[in-house]
Amino acid sequence: MIGTFVNVATILTGSAVGSIIKKGIKEEYKDCLFTAMGLAATGLGINAVVSNMPKSNYPVLFIVALALGSLIGTIIDIDKGFNSLVDHFSGKGRLAEGMSTGILLFCIGTLSILGPINSALHNDHTYLFTNATLDLVTSCVLASAYGFGIAACAAVLLVWQGSIYALALLLGNFMGADMMTELSIVGGFLIASSGISILGIKKIKTLNMLPCLLVPVIFCAVMQILG
């Protein structure tokens, strides 16, 4: 778990630095940062999809995952609940948008998923240390645009990576390459959708799409059991 703790520390540090910088940034510069984060999220999401799709053994699975997961998430309306919770503690503003983007960027990347698994199975923290470096910069930029509230994403990351770490210890090599590939593809679409929303191209309730991540996990687990 040392890699996860380092990752959490970098997000807290980046959020603190970014929130200090925010106080001296003019409004037009903040708009520039919003655009930069939107482009970065869109690019990272597209890269995750393009780099992992050729490795997929189930080329239609991501379509089913996006459709079914989005439907479930919309029925539950995760986005509304999350925004209400954030607004309750921080007041009205764009923090909820920033936090949802931060959670996706910090948690749904390949490094953040494979990192805890490598750490648990092989005591290799390389992925997590690399992810921590990226998250230091990302959290700094996010906090400079949305404020120190971005630091709350560190708690989500701790639970997320801690859960994957525990599952990896419990299930061993059960979490195979197919599952990681399909997760990365669907996760890439979610990150890209967050970027598209920030850019104002189309308002997408990305949090309502989070159940999409469960579909490839369940499918690959069933296929491995049957196989």
N, C-alpha and C positions, 0 to 999 in steps of 0.2 A: 504493500500500500504506500510505500515511500514515494513512488512516482506520482500517485494521486495527490498526496499531501503537498508535494512541490507544485503540482498543477493548480491546486486550490490557492496556494500562497501567491503564485504569479497573477492570478485573476484579482485577488484582493489588492495586490500592489499596483497592478495596472489600473484598476478602478480608482484607487486613491490618487495616483498621478494624473489620470485623465480628468477627474473631478476638479482638481486644483487648476489645471490648464483651462478648463471650461469657463472659469470665472472671468478670464481675460479675453475670451473669444467673442467677436462681434457676431450678430445674428446671421449675416450673410455667409460668414465663415462656417457657422454651424450647419447651414444648408449645404455647404460644400462637403462637409463631413458626412452628412446623411447620404448624399449622392455617392460618395466614395465607399461607404459601407454597403450601400445597395449594389453597386457594381462588384465589389469584392465578394459579397455573398452569392450573387448570381454566377460569377465566374467560378468560385469554388464548387458550387453545386453542379454546374455543367461539367467541370473537370472530373468530379466523382462519378458522374453518370457515364461519361464517355470512356474513362479509363477502366471502369469495371464491367460495362455492358458486354464487351467481347469475351469476358471470362464466364459469363452466365450460361448455365446449363438449362435454365428455364426462362427463355427470352420473353415470355408473355406474363410471367409472374408479377412483374412490377406494375403492369396495367391493372391486374386484378387487385393487387395490394393498394394502389392509389384509389381505385374506385370504391372498394369495400371499406377500407380504412377511413376514407374521407366521409363516407356515408355514416358510419358509426360515430365518428367524431362530431359530425354536424348534429346528429340526433342528440348526443350527450351535450353538445355545445361547450366544449372545453375552453374555447376562446373567450366566451362570455364570462365563465367562472373565473378564469385567470385574470382577465381585465378588471373584474369587480374586486377581486382580492387585492391586486396591486393598487387600484384607485383608493381602496379603503385605507391603506397604510401610507400612500404617498400623495393622495390628491389627484385631481384630473391632470392629465398631461400625456406625454409620449413615452413615459417610462415603460409601460406595458409592451409597447412595440419594440423598444430597445431590449427589454429582457427576453422577450420571445425569440428575437433574433440572436441574442447572446447565447441562450440555452441551446439553440440549434447549432450555432457555430462551435460552441465549446463541447457539446455532448454527442452530436450526431455525425461527426467526422470519422474517417477510417482509423486515424491514430487514437482517438478517444475510445473506440470500440475494441480495437486489437491490442491497445496498450495494456489494459488491465488483464487481458487474457495471457499475454506474454509474460507479464509480471507475475501472475499466479502460477503458471505452468513451468516457466523457465527462469524465473527470477531475473528477467531482463527488463530493465526500465527505460530502454532507449526510446521507444515510441512515446512514452509518457513524458519524458524529459523534452523531447522534440515538440510535443503538443503543448507543453507548458511554455516554451519559448514563444510559440505562435500566439498562444492565448494571452501572454503578457502584452504583446503589441495590440491584439484585437480588443482586449478589455480596456486598454488605455484610450483607444480611438472611440469605442462605444461610450465610455464614461465621459469623454470630452463632449460628446453630442447629447447624451441622455442623463448624465449625472451619476453620482456615486451609487445609486440604487442598483446599478449593474453588478455590484459586488455580491448581491443576493444570488446571482447565478452560480457562485462558488459552492453554495450549499447544495444546489441541484446537481452540480458536477460531482460532488462528494458522494451523494446518494447513488447517482447513475454509475459512476465508475466503481464504487464500492460494491454495488449489486452485481455488476459484471464480474468483478474479481471473485466474489463469493460463489457465483454460479460456475465460474471456471474451475475453482477448487473442488466444487461439488460434482460437476459433470465431467471434468477432465477434458478429453479431446472430442467430446460429444458436439461441441460448438465447432463444426467443420468449416472448410473453405467455402462451400456453397452458401452456407448461412451468412458468412461474413460478406461475400460478394453481393448477395441479394440485399442485405441490409445497407450496404454502401450505395447501391443504386437508388433504392427508395429514399435513403437519407439525403442523397445528392439532389433529388427532386424537391425535397422539403426545404433544403437550404436555398436552392435557386428560387423557389416560390417566395421565400422570405425576402430575398433581394428584390424581386419583381415588385413586391408590395411596398418596400421602402422607396423604390424609384417612382412609385405612383403610376406605374404602367397598368396595374390592375390590383385592386384591394383583395388580397387573399388571406383568409383566416387560417394561417399555417398551423396553428396549434390544434385546430380541428382535424388536421391530417396526421397527427401523431400516432393514432391507432394503426396507420398504414405499416408502421414498423413491426407490428405484431404478426402480420400476415406471413412474411417470409420466414420468420422464426418458427411459427407453428407449422408451416408447410414443410420446411426443411427438416424439422424434427420428426414429423410423420414419415417423410420419405426415408430418413435414416433408420427409423424403427422398422419400416416395411422392407427396407433393403437389407 
